[in-house]
Amino acid sequence: MTSISNRPLVLSMGDPAGIGLDISLSAWVHRKAWETPPFLLIGDPRALAQRAAHLRLDIHISEADCAGALSCFATAFPVLPIACISPVHPGEPDSANASAVTGAIEKAVELAMDGSASAVVTNPIAKSVLYDAGFLFPGHTEFLADLGERATDKTLLPVMMLAGPKLKAVPVTIHIPLKDVPGQLTPDLIYRTCIVTVKDLKQRFGLASPRIAVAGLNPHAGENGALGLEDDAVIRPVIERLKAEGINITGPLPADTMFHDRARETYDAAICMYHDQALIPAKALGFDDSVNVTLGLPFIRTSPDHGTAFSLAGKGVARADSLMAALRMAQTLADNSMKASG
């Protein structure tokens, strides 16, 4: 897979006790057959070497920076060292290593922001493990947004997109109870989510005039108020405002008829009102090759669409499909961004 960028991707190690190290090793070991984009892993080289030995992989690890990663990637696995405090054992997470996990993310963002790297790809973290060490953010996305805000001194709205070959889906509300969704669905949040999505579809996905389909909140998009008032009172006015601003957008549409083959041909991305409304069809249509993309950040960020899978770590059975999809998409988005900037 060729790229117009002369910068590598940066890949944070994630929780070292999970499968992040396993799938990173697979991506490098199969780099020729899979045409893996060059990346620099930010993490503990000793933990990586131990995992490689555990998996009976014969690899050479080279400590490197971004420039060095490009030159050595063909023959050695490039790592920018951030050491874990406690010994790493597959499947046994340790909050003592939380600082190395978050430090790897911070360094990845720094390298993307200063132009050394073309994009950030993050391996999975375990939030509960980080919470035990005093991590103050609800999750990965909020932490990345905070890093972006500190770097730019701007307020950001990070928007989650699950992007696969058959569907790009964006939930307006994410990790909140279903009973709280109607109260969180404000016109401003829906509007800003759509604006961020359209902007990144243009600049990073290379779509000149993105077509957006918006799902209703209630069954049958409210059935003219018979099944709920939010669709007509909250969602529809936002869509009319966006249409008036020149955005190609339709809705609110009944969610139960939005995701079949013919319906998906009519739009480029679906804006959904809550987590499962977006993620169920996205994962059903592309479980192994969908990518978590964070829109609205001042750098490109993708991630595999799965967790740490501690029970699989070190067993040689973890699949790298989603990581490979995340690496390839990060490279594509970086190339599109370079083209858009001239």
VOPAGU-2260 file (C-alpha; in pm, 1 decimal, decimal comma):
REM VOPAGU-2260
SITE   aa  ch    i         X         Y         Z
SITE  MET   A    0       0,0       0,0       0,0
SITE  THR   A    1     167,9     318,8    -116,1
SITE  SER   A    2     137,2     657,0      52,5
SITE  ILE   A    3     215,7    1014,1     -48,4
SITE  SER   A    4     333,5    1088,3     306,7
SITE  ASN   A    5     698,4    1061,9     411,8
SITE  ARG   A    6     600,2    1027,9     775,8
SITE  PRO   A    7     509,2     709,8     964,5
SITE  LEU   A    8     197,4     640,6    1163,1
SITE  VAL   A    9     241,5     632,7    1540,0
SITE  LEU   A   10      83,9     340,6    1725,3
SITE  SER   A   11      32,5     354,1    2102,1
SITE  MET   A   12      82,0      20,4    2275,7
SITE  GLY   A   13    -248,4      23,0    2466,8
SITE  ASP   A   14    -268,5    -189,5    2778,6
SITE  PRO   A   15      44,3    -407,0    2756,7
SITE  ALA   A   16    -132,2    -700,2    2923,7
SITE  GLY   A   17    -392,2    -708,6    2646,7
SITE  ILE   A   18    -375,8    -809,8    2282,6
SITE  GLY   A   19    -236,2    -477,0    2162,3
SITE  LEU   A   20     118,5    -612,1    2160,5
SITE  ASP   A   21       5,1    -936,4    1993,6
SITE  ILE   A   22    -172,4    -767,6    1703,6
SITE  SER   A   23     102,8    -507,0    1663,5
SITE  LEU   A   24     352,2    -790,3    1626,7
SITE  SER   A   25     126,2    -960,5    1370,9
SITE  ALA   A   26      97,0    -638,7    1171,2
SITE  TRP   A   27     475,5    -610,2    1151,3
SITE  VAL   A   28     553,9    -981,0    1099,5
SITE  HIS   A   29     314,0    -991,6     802,7
SITE  ARG   A   30     412,6    -645,5     676,4
SITE  LYS   A   31     496,9    -764,0     323,7
SITE  ALA   A   32     197,9    -989,8     267,4
SITE  TRP   A   33     -44,1    -744,2     429,4
SITE  GLU   A   34     126,6    -430,8     292,5
SITE  THR   A   35     133,5    -283,0     641,0
SITE  PRO   A   36     184,6      95,4     640,5
SITE  PRO   A   37     506,9     190,6     824,6
SITE  PHE   A   38     440,1     268,8    1189,2
SITE  LEU   A   39     632,6     353,0    1504,2
SITE  LEU   A   40     511,5     175,3    1817,6
SITE  ILE   A   41     526,9     387,6    2130,3
SITE  GLY   A   42     564,8     158,0    2427,2
SITE  ASP   A   43     785,8     -74,1    2623,9
SITE  PRO   A   44    1039,9    -255,7    2402,2
SITE  ARG   A   45    1111,5    -509,6    2675,8
SITE  ALA   A   46     743,3    -601,7    2706,0
SITE  LEU   A   47     723,3    -628,4    2327,6
SITE  ALA   A   48    1027,9    -855,3    2313,0
SITE  GLN   A   49     887,9   -1075,3    2588,7
SITE  ARG   A   50     553,9   -1105,2    2408,9
SITE  ALA   A   51     730,1   -1191,0    2082,9
SITE  ALA   A   52     929,3   -1463,3    2260,2
SITE  HIS   A   53     612,9   -1588,6    2428,8
SITE  LEU   A   54     449,9   -1614,7    2085,0
SITE  ARG   A   55     766,3   -1772,0    1940,2
SITE  LEU   A   56     821,4   -1489,4    1696,3
SITE  ASP   A   57    1176,5   -1419,0    1585,5
SITE  ILE   A   58    1191,6   -1042,1    1542,3
SITE  HIS   A   59    1447,6    -766,5    1573,7
SITE  ILE   A   60    1339,1    -461,1    1773,2
SITE  SER   A   61    1499,9    -126,9    1702,9
SITE  GLU   A   62    1459,1     181,4    1921,9
SITE  ALA   A   63    1375,7     467,3    1686,9
SITE  ASP   A   64    1211,6     803,5    1632,4
SITE  CYS   A   65     972,3     881,5    1347,3
SITE  ALA   A   66    1245,9     930,9    1088,4
SITE  GLY   A   67    1421,8     615,0    1200,6
SITE  ALA   A   68    1099,5     415,3    1183,5
SITE  LEU   A   69    1070,0     476,1     810,2
SITE  SER   A   70    1425,6     367,5     741,5
SITE  CYS   A   71    1421,0      51,6     954,1
SITE  PHE   A   72    1061,9     -71,3     922,1
SITE  ALA   A   73    1146,0    -320,5     647,4
SITE  THR   A   74    1397,5    -506,3     864,4
SITE  ALA   A   75    1323,3    -419,5    1226,6
SITE  PHE   A   76    1023,9    -343,4    1447,5
SITE  PRO   A   77    1063,2      26,8    1542,4
SITE  VAL   A   78     979,0     127,3    1899,2
SITE  LEU   A   79     997,9     462,2    2074,9
SITE  PRO   A   80    1059,1     350,7    2435,1
SITE  ILE   A   81     825,5     426,1    2722,8
SITE  ALA   A   82     899,4     178,2    2998,7
SITE  CYS   A   83     642,7       1,4    3211,8
SITE  ILE   A   84     704,1      22,8    3585,1
SITE  SER   A   85     580,0    -326,0    3665,7
SITE  PRO   A   86     658,2    -652,0    3480,9
SITE  VAL   A   87     402,8    -725,4    3208,0
SITE  HIS   A   88     221,8   -1058,7    3205,8
SITE  PRO   A   89     -29,4   -1144,8    2930,5
SITE  GLY   A   90    -384,3   -1129,5    3058,3
SITE  GLU   A   91    -288,2    -973,5    3392,5
SITE  PRO   A   92    -345,2    -596,8    3381,5
SITE  ASP   A   93    -159,2    -387,3    3636,7
SITE  SER   A   94    -255,6     -28,9    3724,1
SITE  ALA   A   95     110,5      35,2    3807,2
SITE  ASN   A   96     167,4      54,1    3431,8
SITE  ALA   A   97    -106,1     311,7    3374,2
SITE  SER   A   98     143,9     595,5    3341,8
SITE  ALA   A   99     318,2     412,8    3056,1
SITE  VAL   A  100     -16,1     352,7    2882,9
SITE  THR   A  101    -123,5     718,3    2902,9
SITE  GLY   A  102     231,0     838,2    2835,8
SITE  ALA   A  103     234,1     647,4    2507,2
SITE  ILE   A  104     -89,3     818,3    2400,9
SITE  GLU   A  105      42,8    1160,2    2499,6
SITE  LYS   A  106     362,9    1105,4    2301,8
SITE  ALA   A  107     170,6     983,3    1997,4
SITE  VAL   A  108     -41,3    1298,6    1997,0
SITE  GLU   A  109     267,6    1515,9    2041,8
SITE  LEU   A  110     435,0    1357,6    1739,7
SITE  ALA   A  111     122,1    1397,2    1527,1
SITE  MET   A  112      75,3    1758,8    1632,9
SITE  ASP   A  113     435,6    1861,2    1559,7
SITE  GLY   A  114     422,8    1699,3    1215,6
SITE  SER   A  115     663,7    1414,3    1284,9
SITE  ALA   A  116     389,9    1153,3    1237,0
SITE  SER   A  117     106,0    1146,6     986,3
SITE  ALA   A  118    -162,9    1005,1    1216,5
SITE  VAL   A  119    -229,1     840,1    1552,3
SITE  VAL   A  120    -349,0     481,1    1581,6
SITE  THR   A  121    -433,4     364,2    1931,0
SITE  ASN   A  122    -430,0      10,2    2063,0
SITE  PRO   A  123    -706,0     -74,6    2313,0
SITE  ILE   A  124    -689,0      40,9    2674,7
SITE  ALA   A  125    -874,8     -85,1    2979,9
SITE  LYS   A  126   -1044,1     213,5    3140,4
SITE  SER   A  127   -1104,6      36,2    3470,5
SITE  VAL   A  128    -731,7     -29,5    3506,4
SITE  LEU   A  129    -654,6     336,6    3439,0
SITE  TYR   A  130    -926,2     449,7    3680,0
SITE  ASP   A  131    -750,7     256,0    3957,0
SITE  ALA   A  132    -444,6     472,9    3890,8
SITE  GLY   A  133    -641,2     799,5    3902,7
SITE  PHE   A  134    -725,5     845,8    3533,6
SITE  LEU   A  135    -979,0    1129,5    3523,2
SITE  PHE   A  136   -1134,0    1089,2    3177,9
SITE  PRO   A  137   -1438,0     878,5    3082,8
SITE  GLY   A  138   -1238,3     712,3    2806,2
SITE  HIS   A  139    -981,8     723,4    2530,1
SITE  THR   A  140   -1169,1     976,9    2317,1
SITE  GLU   A  141   -1212,7    1233,6    2592,2
SITE  PHE   A  142    -843,3    1205,5    2682,4
SITE  LEU   A  143    -742,1    1260,8    2320,8
SITE  ALA   A  144    -974,6    1560,8    2295,2
SITE  ASP   A  145    -819,5    1710,7    2607,5
SITE  LEU   A  146    -471,0    1667,1    2461,8
SITE  GLY   A  147    -586,8    1835,0    2141,0
SITE  GLU   A  148    -743,3    2123,5    2332,3
SITE  ARG   A  149    -426,6    2179,1    2532,9
SITE  ALA   A  150    -218,5    2179,5    2214,7
SITE  THR   A  151    -443,2    2420,9    2025,9
SITE  ASP   A  152    -611,6    2619,0    2304,6
SITE  LYS   A  153    -943,5    2552,9    2129,1
SITE  THR   A  154   -1260,3    2382,2    2249,2
SITE  LEU   A  155   -1317,2    2060,2    2055,1
SITE  LEU   A  156   -1613,6    1830,6    1998,8
SITE  PRO   A  157   -1477,9    1479,9    1944,7
SITE  VAL   A  158   -1716,8    1276,7    1732,9
SITE  MET   A  159   -1706,2     899,1    1718,4
SITE  MET   A  160   -1742,9     730,3    1381,3
SITE  LEU   A  161   -1745,8     357,7    1319,9
SITE  ALA   A  162   -1623,8     327,4     962,9
SITE  GLY   A  163   -1631,6       7,2     762,7
SITE  PRO   A  164   -1644,3     -91,2     395,9
SITE  LYS   A  165   -2025,6     -92,9     397,4
SITE  LEU   A  166   -2123,1     175,7     648,3
SITE  LYS   A  167   -1998,3     488,0     822,6
SITE  ALA   A  168   -2208,7     550,4    1132,6
SITE  VAL   A  169   -2188,6     831,3    1388,2
SITE  PRO   A  170   -2372,7     827,5    1723,4
SITE  VAL   A  171   -2467,5    1171,7    1857,3
SITE  THR   A  172   -2479,0    1043,2    2215,4
SITE  ILE   A  173   -2244,5     764,7    2312,5
SITE  HIS   A  174   -2179,8     602,7    2649,3
SITE  ILE   A  175   -2486,1     707,5    2844,9
SITE  PRO   A  176   -2789,9     506,9    2961,8
SITE  LEU   A  177   -3069,2     482,0    2707,6
SITE  LYS   A  178   -3310,1     655,0    2946,4
SITE  ASP   A  179   -3085,7     965,5    2940,2
SITE  VAL   A  180   -3063,0     995,3    2562,0
SITE  PRO   A  181   -3368,4    1219,5    2500,8
SITE  GLY   A  182   -3246,9    1472,8    2754,5
SITE  GLN   A  183   -2898,1    1485,5    2602,2
SITE  LEU   A  184   -3019,2    1525,9    2243,1
SITE  THR   A  185   -3009,9    1903,5    2213,7
SITE  PRO   A  186   -3036,2    2083,8    1879,7
SITE  ASP   A  187   -2688,7    2227,5    1937,6
SITE  LEU   A  188   -2529,8    1884,8    1991,5
SITE  ILE   A  189   -2697,4    1738,6    1683,9
SITE  TYR   A  190   -2598,5    2039,6    1474,6
SITE  ARG   A  191   -2234,1    2040,8    1584,3
SITE  THR   A  192   -2204,1    1663,4    1538,8
SITE  CYS   A  193   -2328,2    1695,8    1180,0
SITE  ILE   A  194   -2094,7    1989,6    1107,2
SITE  VAL   A  195   -1788,8    1803,8    1241,2
SITE  THR   A  196   -1884,2    1493,2    1043,9
SITE  VAL   A  197   -1929,5    1682,0     716,3
SITE  LYS   A  198   -1602,9    1871,7     760,8
SITE  ASP   A  199   -1398,1    1556,5     815,7
SITE  LEU   A  200   -1574,6    1368,4     536,8
SITE  LYS   A  201   -1460,0    1645,8     305,3
SITE  GLN   A  202   -1107,3    1703,3     433,7
SITE  ARG   A  203   -1006,7    1353,3     541,6
SITE  PHE   A  204   -1230,4    1112,7     350,8
SITE  GLY   A  205   -1206,2    1309,1      26,8
SITE  LEU   A  206   -1580,1    1350,5     -33,5
SITE  ALA   A  207   -1653,9    1680,3    -205,7
SITE  SER   A  208   -2023,7    1686,4    -116,3
SITE  PRO   A  209   -2099,3    1426,6     151,8
SITE  ARG   A  210   -2449,4    1285,2     166,8
SITE  ILE   A  211   -2577,3    1259,4     523,5
SITE  ALA   A  212   -2873,0    1053,2     645,5
SITE  VAL   A  213   -3005,4    1126,1     993,8
SITE  ALA   A  214   -3191,2     865,1    1195,0
SITE  GLY   A  215   -3491,2     951,9    1405,9
SITE  LEU   A  216   -3491,3     882,0    1776,7
SITE  ASN   A  217   -3824,4     701,6    1803,9
SITE  PRO   A  218   -3974,5     411,0    1608,3
SITE  HIS   A  219   -4084,6     525,2    1260,9
SITE  ALA   A  220   -3913,0     860,0    1335,1
SITE  GLY   A  221   -4196,3     945,1    1573,1
SITE  GLU   A  222   -4487,4     865,6    1337,7
SITE  ASN   A  223   -4588,3    1233,7    1321,2
SITE  GLY   A  224   -4580,4    1263,3    1697,6
SITE  ALA   A  225   -4776,0     948,2    1776,5
SITE  LEU   A  226   -4461,5     766,6    1892,9
SITE  GLY   A  227   -4267,6    1059,1    2036,6
SITE  LEU   A  228   -4221,9    1430,9    1985,2
SITE  GLU   A  229   -3841,4    1457,4    1965,2
SITE  ASP   A  230   -3812,2    1377,2    1595,8
SITE  ASP   A  231   -4027,0    1669,7    1482,8
SITE  ALA   A  232   -3951,3    1908,0    1768,1
SITE  VAL   A  233   -3574,8    1859,2    1808,8
SITE  ILE   A  234   -3418,2    1674,2    1514,5
SITE  ARG   A  235   -3611,7    1800,5    1210,9
SITE  PRO   A  236   -3543,1    2174,3    1267,3
SITE  VAL   A  237   -3168,5    2101,6    1281,3
SITE  ILE   A  238   -3185,6    1916,6     950,8
SITE  GLU   A  239   -3375,7    2204,8     789,7
SITE  ARG   A  240   -3112,1    2449,3     918,3
SITE  LEU   A  241   -2831,5    2236,7     772,7
SITE  LYS   A  242   -3011,5    2207,8     439,2
SITE  ALA   A  243   -3039,5    2585,2     429,3
SITE  GLU   A  244   -2663,0    2603,1     481,1
SITE  GLY   A  245   -2605,3    2388,3     172,8
SITE  ILE   A  246   -2544,7    2049,7     333,2
SITE  ASN   A  247   -2678,8    1744,1     151,9
SITE  ILE   A  248   -2877,5    1591,8     437,6
SITE  THR   A  249   -3200,4    1395,9     480,0
SITE  GLY   A  250   -3409,1    1287,9     777,1
SITE  PRO   A  251   -3514,7    1217,5    1036,2
SITE  LEU   A  252   -3554,5     869,4     889,3
SITE  PRO   A  253   -3692,6     552,3    1050,2
SITE  ALA   A  254   -3384,7     367,8    1170,6
SITE  ASP   A  255   -3529,6      25,8    1087,9
SITE  THR   A  256   -3514,2      97,7     714,7
SITE  MET   A  257   -3187,7     293,1     696,4
SITE  PHE   A  258   -2931,5      18,4     681,8
SITE  HIS   A  259   -3030,8    -231,2     414,6
SITE  ASP   A  260   -2824,8    -246,6      95,0
SITE  ARG   A  261   -3034,5     -14,3    -121,6
SITE  ALA   A  262   -3076,7     243,4     153,9
SITE  ARG   A  263   -2701,5     264,3     217,5
SITE  GLU   A  264   -2644,7     349,4    -148,6
SITE  THR   A  265   -2819,8     683,3     -91,6
SITE  TYR   A  266   -2582,0     828,7     169,3
SITE  ASP   A  267   -2216,0     842,1     270,4
SITE  ALA   A  268   -2261,1     853,2     647,9
SITE  ALA   A  269   -2544,2     791,7     892,2
SITE  ILE   A  270   -2594,7    1016,6    1192,8
SITE  CYS   A  271   -2764,1     817,6    1468,0
SITE  MET   A  272   -2911,6     935,7    1794,3
SITE  TYR   A  273   -2754,6     687,9    2037,4
SITE  HIS   A  274   -2479,7     430,4    2073,3
SITE  ASP   A  275   -2652,1     106,4    1974,6
SITE  GLN   A  276   -2849,6     266,4    1692,2
SITE  ALA   A  277   -2516,0     331,4    1520,1
SITE  LEU   A  278   -2295,4      48,6    1639,4
SITE  ILE   A  279   -2529,0    -247,0    1595,7
SITE  PRO   A  280   -2563,8    -205,4    1216,4
SITE  ALA   A  281   -2199,1     -99,0    1181,6
SITE  LYS   A  282   -2069,9    -407,4    1358,8
SITE  ALA   A  283   -2320,4    -638,9    1193,9
SITE  LEU   A  284   -2201,2    -519,8     852,2
SITE  GLY   A  285   -1828,6    -514,7     929,8
SITE  PHE   A  286   -1732,4    -670,7    1260,9
SITE  ASP   A  287   -1372,6    -758,9    1169,6
SITE  ASP   A  288   -1288,7    -466,5     942,8
SITE  SER   A  289   -1462,2    -165,3    1094,4
SITE  VAL   A  290   -1250,3     111,4    1243,0
SITE  ASN   A  291   -1316,0     354,7    1525,3
SITE  VAL   A  292   -1234,5     700,6    1388,4
SITE  THR   A  293   -1244,0    1010,1    1606,5
SITE  LEU   A  294   -1359,2    1311,3    1406,7
SITE  GLY   A  295   -1316,4    1670,8    1515,9
SITE  LEU   A  296    -959,9    1642,9    1645,3
SITE  PRO   A  297    -664,5    1849,1    1517,2
SITE  PHE   A  298    -492,5    1521,7    1427,3
SITE  ILE   A  299    -607,4    1197,0    1268,7
SITE  ARG   A  300    -692,4     918,6    1509,5
SITE  THR   A  301    -810,1     567,1    1433,1
SITE  SER   A  302    -836,6     259,1    1650,2
SITE  PRO   A  303    -931,2    -106,7    1622,6
SITE  ASP   A  304   -1296,1    -161,3    1702,5
SITE  HIS   A  305   -1240,7    -401,1    1991,6
SITE  GLY   A  306   -1113,4    -407,2    2345,7
SITE  THR   A  307    -807,2    -538,4    2525,0
SITE  ALA   A  308    -927,2    -903,0    2519,6
SITE  PHE   A  309    -709,7    -999,5    2816,6
SITE  SER   A  310    -825,2   -1361,4    2791,4
SITE  LEU   A  311    -666,1   -1388,6    2444,3
SITE  ALA   A  312    -338,8   -1209,2    2516,8
SITE  GLY   A  313     -25,4   -1412,9    2457,2
SITE  LYS   A  314    -213,4   -1713,2    2316,9
SITE  GLY   A  315    -143,6   -1652,8    1950,1
SITE  VAL   A  316    -511,3   -1642,6    1856,6
SITE  ALA   A  317    -582,2   -1266,1    1850,6
SITE  ARG   A  318    -680,1   -1145,6    1502,7
SITE  ALA   A  319    -516,6    -830,5    1368,8
SITE  ASP   A  320    -786,6    -755,0    1109,2
SITE  SER   A  321    -925,1    -448,4    1282,7
SITE  LEU   A  322    -580,9    -308,6    1364,2
SITE  MET   A  323    -476,8    -350,9    1002,0
SITE  ALA   A  324    -796,5    -174,9     893,4
SITE  ALA   A  325    -717,5     106,5    1140,3
SITE  LEU   A  326    -361,6     142,9    1010,4
SITE  ARG   A  327    -473,2     146,9     647,2
SITE  MET   A  328    -751,6     394,5     713,8
SITE  ALA   A  329    -517,9     623,2     909,8
SITE  GLN   A  330    -280,6     628,8     615,1
SITE  THR   A  331    -563,3     696,9     368,5
SITE  LEU   A  332    -701,5     980,4     581,7
SITE  ALA   A  333    -352,3    1129,1     614,9
SITE  ASP   A  334    -300,2    1116,6     239,5
SITE  ASN   A  335    -641,2    1270,8     172,7
SITE  SER   A  336    -565,5    1549,1     420,7
SITE  MET   A  337    -239,2    1626,0     244,5
SITE  LYS   A  338    -419,3    1644,3     -89,7
SITE  ALA   A  339    -689,3    1870,3      57,0
SITE  SER   A  340    -430,8    2108,9     200,1
SITE  GLY   A  341    -268,7    2142,0    -139,6
